[in-house]
Amino acid sequence: MTFYIPQDTTALALGADAVASALQSVGIEPVRSGSRGMFWLEPLLEVETNKGRIGFGPVTAKDIPSIVDALESDPARHTLYQGEVADIPYFKSQQRLTYSRAGLGDPVCLDNYQALNGFKGLNNALKMTGQQIVDQVKDSGLRGRGGAAFPAGIKWQTVHDAGKDGCQKYIVCNADEGDSGTFADRLVMEADPYQLIEGMIVAGLAVGATQGYIYLRSEYPVAHKLLNIAIDRAIAANFLGENIQGSGKTFYLEVRLGAGAYICGEETSLLESLEGKRGMVRAKPPLPAIEGLFGMPTVVNNVLTLAAISTILEQGADSYQNFGMGRSRGTLAIQLAGNIKRGGLIELAFGVTLREVVEDYGQGTYSGRPIRAIQVGGPLGAFLPESQWDTPMDYEAFAAIKAMIGHGGIVVFDDTADMAAQARFAMEFCVVESCGKCTPCRIGSVRGVEVIDRIVANENRDNNLILLHELCDTMEFGSLCAMGGMTPYPVRSALAHFPNDFLLRDAAGAAQGEH
């Protein structure tokens, strides 16, 4: 029997190292794998038996002796027994493309990666021209998973066509995952780092770039360690560097730690930081695809976008197109967080409704109280009331209700949440994280906090409500980037769907007019 225990950040935070030590104390050397994304079961101990791969979770070190005993008789009798991991309902009903290898073995083992069809996409790409690779990405319908949902193939085509022959071009991976309730990028880097590396190599082949950078969130030390190990092993195996697999092609890759600022997740601010400057938003145009890193044509894509590339090149654009709906093709990495019973990551084709995700997969709130609001898309996403939970998770469907899918993060609030306080937090978040370059964001967010405070205190309430809406208009249409431009989304949605929360509170905490 082979034992697997994850080494990703979530599993470590929940005691995975202690479980691994307990296994070693009874003579078992476990494989340190990546997480499957079922965080409510972590640490999840998986055991490969002659009857399949079974799981126990959530496991603590003190559970190991009884689990070992159960394995010698009837494992199903153990209270933590979960059955075959592939048959756990939460996991079984997913459509896993990007995360198909996550949790199956040692994430930095090259042999394991290649045994699971790793680098097949790269091998196909090495036989193609740059334009043929770009066409595959365009035909797949892949859109950027970082939030803006811009078609990846169009961006790549621009970089492919930009600059003079032989000019330096760059591939930059935005791994500065700072949105609340998001961890999909981290899970790729910790559970299957070669998937990202392969996607970046293919991107370089497509547009003629020979240098790549992963701009990694500084709060991700485990991902930092695993990425560097994976890169070193890929270089040793000639998947990175000069003359890749005898093809005559070259691609170098480095990890650079981020500046610890939310704004550096915005692509131009990221480029400034990568150049060694203060992370401040650039005015556009010129677009980074024309003048990006060090003024050269640059592809800037999110981790999930680049990680999807190897699947597209391995299985073909048509296969990827078969998932999803409308203009939203492929799969979406949905992250369940906040007040949720079963938090974790699920990968599903676009089109599943928000209600299905939260109720069927998340199983409702952790507190057991009714769900009141769901925020999708990070701290700049709208708060959605129950009347909007049947909206399919599709870029256009969410845009139609003034919401966004963004990076796929979902944060759940129960009926005790104060939505006026959440609206104020959105403005305050912008105060703290604004780069300060443009007035609507820098000053507007400060004034926004003040105006919300006056509304809740019932100071000239009607006029201040008008002022808040006008302030939101100024921020939305006058800000240089989405930091200020989208801060009004959570504020307006809270005002529209939870107006009573903005009424003056009595001594008992009830809003005026609730009695």
C-alpha positions in Angstrom: 0.0 0.0 0.0 1.1 3.5 -0.8 0.1 6.4 1.5 -0.4 10.0 0.3 -0.7 13.1 2.5 -0.8 16.6 1.0 1.9 19.2 1.5 0.0 22.3 0.2 -0.6 25.3 2.4 -4.1 24.4 3.5 -3.2 20.8 4.5 -0.1 22.1 6.4 -2.2 24.6 8.3 -4.5 21.8 9.4 -1.8 19.5 10.6 -0.6 17.5 7.6 3.0 17.5 8.8 2.0 15.9 12.1 0.1 13.2 10.3 3.1 12.5 8.1 5.3 12.2 11.1 2.9 9.8 12.8 3.0 7.6 9.7 6.8 7.6 9.7 6.8 6.6 13.4 5.0 3.4 12.5 7.3 2.7 9.6 5.3 4.2 6.7 7.0 6.8 4.4 4.1 8.7 2.8 4.2 10.4 -0.6 3.8 14.2 0.0 1.2 14.9 -2.7 -0.9 18.0 -3.5 -4.4 18.6 -2.3 -7.5 17.5 -4.2 -9.2 20.7 -3.2 -11.6 19.2 -0.7 -10.4 21.4 2.1 -13.3 20.4 4.5 -11.6 16.9 4.5 -8.0 18.1 5.0 -5.7 16.6 6.0 -7.0 13.9 3.7 -5.0 10.7 3.9 -5.2 8.6 0.8 -4.1 5.0 0.6 -3.6 3.1 -2.7 -4.8 -0.5 -2.1 -5.4 -3.5 -4.3 -9.1 -2.4 -4.3 -8.5 1.2 -5.3 -7.4 4.5 -3.8 -9.3 5.1 -0.6 -9.4 8.1 1.7 -9.7 9.0 5.4 -10.3 12.5 6.6 -10.0 14.9 8.2 -7.1 13.0 9.9 -5.0 13.9 12.9 -1.8 12.3 14.1 -3.6 10.4 16.8 -5.9 8.7 14.2 -3.0 6.9 12.5 -2.7 3.8 14.7 -6.5 3.1 14.4 -6.4 3.7 10.6 -3.4 1.3 10.2 -5.3 -1.3 12.2 -8.5 -0.8 10.1 -6.5 -1.3 6.9 -5.5 -4.7 8.1 -9.1 -5.7 8.5 -12.0 -3.6 7.2 -11.2 0.1 6.5 -14.9 0.9 6.0 -15.4 0.5 9.7 -13.3 3.4 10.6 -15.2 6.6 11.4 -13.0 8.8 9.1 -13.4 6.4 6.1 -14.5 8.3 3.0 -14.5 5.4 0.5 -12.8 5.6 -2.9 -11.6 9.2 -3.3 -12.7 9.3 -6.9 -16.3 8.4 -5.8 -16.7 11.1 -3.1 -19.8 13.0 -4.5 -18.1 16.4 -4.0 -15.3 15.3 -6.3 -16.9 12.8 -8.6 -19.3 15.3 -10.2 -16.6 17.7 -11.3 -15.2 18.2 -14.7 -11.4 18.4 -14.0 -9.2 19.6 -16.8 -6.7 22.0 -15.2 -6.7 20.0 -11.9 -6.8 16.5 -13.4 -3.4 15.7 -11.8 -3.8 17.5 -8.5 -3.4 15.2 -5.6 -2.3 12.1 -7.7 1.3 12.2 -6.6 4.4 14.1 -5.7 3.9 17.5 -7.5 7.6 18.1 -8.2 8.3 14.6 -9.5 8.9 14.8 -13.3 8.4 11.1 -13.8 5.0 11.3 -12.1 4.0 14.4 -14.3 5.0 12.7 -17.5 3.3 9.4 -16.6 0.1 11.5 -16.3 0.4 12.9 -19.8 2.5 15.9 -18.7 4.5 17.7 -21.5 2.4 16.1 -24.2 1.0 19.5 -25.0 4.5 20.9 -25.2 5.6 18.0 -27.5 2.8 18.8 -29.8 3.6 22.5 -29.7 7.2 21.9 -30.6 6.0 20.5 -34.0 3.9 23.6 -34.7 4.6 27.2 -35.8 3.9 30.0 -33.5 0.9 31.0 -35.5 -0.5 27.5 -35.4 -0.3 27.5 -31.6 -2.0 30.9 -31.3 -4.7 29.6 -33.6 -5.3 26.6 -31.3 -5.7 29.0 -28.3 -8.1 31.2 -30.3 -10.1 28.3 -31.5 -10.4 26.9 -27.9 -12.3 30.0 -26.8 -10.1 30.3 -23.7 -10.6 33.7 -21.9 -8.4 35.1 -19.3 -9.2 33.7 -15.8 -7.7 36.6 -14.0 -10.9 38.7 -13.9 -11.2 40.7 -17.1 -12.0 37.5 -19.2 -10.3 38.9 -22.3 -9.8 36.2 -25.0 -6.3 34.8 -24.5 -5.7 34.0 -28.2 -6.3 37.6 -29.2 -3.8 38.8 -26.6 -1.3 36.2 -27.9 -1.9 37.2 -31.5 -1.1 40.8 -30.7 2.2 39.9 -29.0 3.0 37.5 -31.8 2.6 40.2 -34.4 4.2 43.0 -32.3 7.8 44.2 -32.6 10.5 43.6 -35.2 11.8 40.1 -36.0 14.1 39.0 -33.2 13.0 41.5 -30.7 12.9 40.5 -27.0 9.4 39.4 -25.9 8.3 38.2 -22.5 5.7 35.9 -20.9 4.6 37.1 -17.5 2.5 35.0 -15.2 0.4 37.0 -12.8 0.5 34.8 -9.7 -0.2 37.6 -7.2 -3.5 36.0 -6.1 -4.9 38.7 -3.7 -8.6 38.5 -4.0 -10.5 37.4 -0.9 -11.7 33.8 -1.0 -9.4 32.8 -3.8 -6.8 30.1 -3.8 -7.0 28.4 -7.2 -3.7 29.8 -8.4 -2.0 28.6 -5.3 -3.4 25.1 -5.6 -2.1 24.8 -9.2 1.4 25.9 -8.1 1.4 23.6 -5.1 -0.3 20.6 -6.5 0.8 20.6 -10.2 3.5 23.2 -10.8 4.7 21.6 -14.1 1.3 22.3 -15.6 2.0 26.1 -15.2 5.6 25.7 -16.4 4.5 23.8 -19.5 1.8 26.4 -20.3 4.4 29.2 -20.1 6.9 27.4 -22.4 4.1 26.9 -24.9 3.2 30.6 -24.7 6.8 31.5 -25.3 6.9 29.2 -28.4 3.6 30.8 -29.7 4.7 34.4 -29.5 8.4 34.2 -29.9 9.3 35.0 -26.3 12.5 33.5 -24.7 12.1 34.7 -21.1 9.3 34.2 -18.6 8.6 35.4 -15.1 6.2 34.1 -12.5 5.3 37.1 -10.3 4.4 35.2 -7.2 2.4 36.5 -4.2 4.9 37.0 -1.4 2.6 35.2 1.1 2.9 31.9 -0.7 6.2 30.4 0.7 5.2 26.8 -0.1 4.4 27.6 -3.7 7.7 29.5 -3.9 9.7 26.5 -2.8 7.9 24.0 -5.0 8.0 26.2 -8.1 11.8 26.7 -7.7 12.3 22.9 -7.3 10.2 22.2 -10.3 12.0 24.8 -12.5 15.4 23.4 -11.5 14.3 19.9 -12.4 12.7 21.1 -15.7 16.1 22.7 -16.6 18.0 19.5 -15.7 15.6 17.5 -18.0 16.0 20.1 -20.8 12.4 21.3 -20.8 13.7 24.8 -20.0 16.7 26.6 -21.2 18.4 26.3 -24.6 17.5 23.8 -27.4 14.4 22.5 -25.6 14.2 18.7 -26.3 16.5 19.2 -29.3 14.1 21.6 -31.0 16.4 24.6 -31.2 13.9 26.6 -29.2 14.8 28.5 -26.0 12.9 29.5 -23.0 14.1 30.6 -19.6 11.9 31.0 -16.5 12.3 32.7 -13.1 10.1 33.2 -10.1 10.0 36.8 -8.7 8.3 37.5 -5.3 5.6 40.2 -5.3 5.7 43.4 -3.3 2.9 42.5 -0.9 0.4 45.0 -2.4 -3.0 44.1 -3.8 -2.7 46.6 -6.6 0.3 44.6 -8.0 -2.3 42.1 -9.2 -3.3 44.7 -11.8 -1.2 43.9 -14.9 0.6 47.2 -15.5 1.3 47.8 -11.8 2.7 44.2 -11.7 5.0 45.1 -14.6 6.2 48.3 -12.8 7.0 46.2 -9.7 8.7 43.5 -11.8 11.0 46.2 -13.2 12.0 47.2 -9.7 9.7 50.2 -9.4 6.9 51.1 -7.0 3.8 49.2 -8.1 1.7 51.9 -9.7 -0.9 51.6 -12.5 0.2 52.7 -16.0 -2.1 54.6 -18.3 -3.3 52.5 -21.3 -2.6 52.7 -24.2 0.0 51.5 -24.9 -1.2 48.0 -24.0 1.3 45.6 -22.4 1.0 43.4 -25.5 2.7 46.2 -27.4 4.8 47.9 -24.7 5.0 45.7 -21.6 7.9 44.6 -19.5 10.9 46.9 -20.1 8.9 48.4 -23.0 8.8 45.2 -25.0 5.8 43.1 -26.2 4.6 41.0 -23.3 1.9 38.4 -22.6 0.5 38.9 -19.1 -1.8 36.0 -18.2 -3.1 34.6 -14.9 -1.9 31.2 -13.5 -5.2 29.4 -14.5 -5.1 30.8 -18.1 -1.5 29.6 -18.6 -2.3 26.3 -16.9 -5.1 25.6 -19.3 -2.8 25.8 -22.3 -1.2 22.4 -21.9 -4.6 20.8 -21.9 -5.6 22.6 -25.0 -2.4 21.7 -26.8 -2.6 18.0 -25.6 -6.3 17.4 -26.3 -7.0 19.9 -29.0 -9.1 23.2 -29.2 -12.3 21.3 -30.1 -12.1 19.2 -27.0 -11.8 22.3 -24.8 -14.6 24.0 -26.6 -16.9 21.1 -25.7 -17.1 22.4 -22.1 -19.0 25.6 -21.2 -21.7 27.7 -22.7 -22.0 30.7 -24.9 -18.8 32.7 -25.1 -17.6 31.1 -21.8 -15.8 28.0 -22.9 -13.8 25.4 -20.9 -14.0 25.0 -17.2 -14.0 27.4 -14.2 -12.1 26.9 -11.0 -14.6 27.8 -8.3 -13.4 28.5 -4.8 -15.8 28.2 -1.9 -14.9 30.3 1.2 -16.4 32.4 3.9 -19.2 31.0 6.0 -19.4 27.7 4.2 -19.8 24.2 5.5 -17.7 22.5 2.8 -15.0 24.9 1.6 -12.6 24.1 -1.1 -12.0 24.1 -4.9 -14.3 22.7 -7.5 -13.7 22.7 -11.3 -16.9 22.7 -13.4 -17.8 23.7 -16.9 -19.3 27.2 -17.2 -23.1 27.2 -16.8 -23.6 25.7 -13.4 -25.7 28.1 -11.2 -24.5 29.9 -8.2 -27.2 28.1 -6.1 -26.0 24.7 -7.2 -22.4 25.5 -6.3 -23.2 26.9 -2.8 -26.0 24.5 -1.8 -25.0 21.2 -3.5 -21.2 21.5 -3.1 -20.8 23.9 -0.2 -23.8 22.4 1.7 -24.9 25.8 3.0 -23.3 27.8 5.8 -20.8 26.6 8.4 -22.9 28.3 11.1 -26.0 26.4 10.0 -27.9 29.7 9.6 -29.6 30.8 6.3 -27.4 32.3 3.6 -28.1 36.0 3.2 -25.6 37.2 0.6 -22.9 35.8 -1.7 -20.0 37.8 -3.0 -18.4 36.5 -6.2 -15.2 37.8 -7.8 -13.2 39.0 -4.8 -13.5 42.2 -2.7 -14.6 44.2 -5.8 -17.4 41.8 -6.6 -21.1 42.5 -6.1 -23.1 41.1 -3.2 -25.8 38.8 -4.6 -29.2 38.2 -2.9 -31.1 35.0 -3.1 -33.1 36.3 -6.1 -29.9 36.1 -8.2 -28.5 32.8 -7.1 -30.0 31.0 -10.1 -27.8 32.9 -12.4 -25.6 30.6 -14.4 -21.9 31.1 -13.9 -21.1 32.6 -17.2 -19.3 35.9 -17.9 -22.1 37.5 -19.9 -24.9 36.3 -17.5 -23.1 37.8 -14.5 -22.4 41.1 -16.4 -26.1 41.3 -17.1 -26.9 41.6 -13.4 -24.0 44.0 -12.8 -21.8 41.3 -11.2 -18.6 39.6 -12.2 -17.2 36.1 -12.0 -13.6 37.4 -11.8 -11.2 34.8 -10.5 -14.0 32.5 -9.4 -13.8 33.2 -5.7 -17.1 32.8 -3.8 -17.5 34.2 -0.2 -20.7 33.3 1.6 -22.4 35.4 4.3 -25.2 34.2 6.7 -28.1 36.2 7.9 -26.1 37.8 10.7 -24.0 39.8 8.2 -24.3 43.6 8.3 -24.2 44.6 4.6 -23.7 48.3 5.3 -20.5 47.3 7.1 -19.5 45.2 4.1 -20.1 48.1 1.8 -17.9 50.3 4.1 -15.2 47.6 4.1 -15.2 47.7 0.2 -14.5 51.4 0.3 -12.0 51.1 3.1 -10.2 48.3 1.2 -9.8 50.7 -1.7 -8.4 53.3 0.7 -5.7 51.0 1.9 -4.8 49.3 -1.4 -5.1 52.1 -3.9 -1.8 52.9 -5.6 -2.7 56.6 -5.3 -2.0 57.5 -8.9 -5.5 58.7 -9.9 -7.8 61.0 -7.9 -11.1 59.1 -8.3 -9.7 56.1 -6.6 -7.3 57.7 -4.1 -9.7 60.4 -2.9 -13.0 58.9 -3.8 -12.6 55.9 -1.6 -11.8 58.1 1.4 -14.8 60.2 0.8 -16.8 57.0 0.3 -16.1 55.7 3.8 -17.1 59.1 5.2 -20.4 59.2 3.3 -21.4 55.7 4.3 -20.7 56.5 7.9 -22.9 59.6 7.6 -25.7 57.6 6.0 -25.7 54.9 8.7 -25.6 57.7 11.4 -28.7 59.2 9.6 -27.0 62.5 9.0 -28.8 64.2 6.1 -29.4 60.7 4.8 -31.3 61.3 1.5 -28.7 63.8 0.2 -25.8 61.6 1.3 -27.4 58.6 -0.6 -27.4 60.8 -3.7 -23.9 61.8 -3.1 -22.7 58.2 -2.6 -24.2 57.2 -6.0 -22.6 60.1 -7.7 -19.3 59.3 -6.0 -19.6 55.7 -7.3 -20.2 57.0 -10.8 -17.0 59.1 -10.6 -15.0 56.2 -9.4 -16.4 53.7 -11.9 -15.9 55.9 -15.0 -12.9 58.1 -13.9 -10.5 55.6 -12.3 -7.4 54.4 -14.2 -7.9 50.7 -13.4 -10.4 48.2 -11.9 -9.3 49.0 -8.3 -11.3 52.2 -8.2 -13.5 51.4 -11.2 -15.0 48.3 -9.5 -15.1 49.3 -5.9 -18.7 50.7 -6.5 -19.9 47.2 -7.4 -20.2 45.8 -3.8 -21.3 49.2 -2.5 -24.2 49.6 -5.1 -25.3 46.0 -4.7 -25.5 46.3 -0.9 -27.5 49.5 -1.3 -29.8 48.0 -3.8 -30.5 44.6 -2.2 -30.0 45.3 1.5 -31.2 48.9 2.0 -32.4 48.3 5.6 -28.8 47.7 6.7 -28.1 51.4 6.0 -30.8 52.6 8.4 -30.0 54.1 11.8 -29.8 51.3 14.4 -31.6 51.4 17.8 -30.1 50.3 21.1 -31.1 46.7 20.4 -29.3 46.7 17.1 -32.4 46.7 14.9 -32.7 49.1 12.0 -35.4 51.8 12.1 -38.5 50.5 10.3 -37.8 46.8 11.0 -40.3 46.7 13.9 
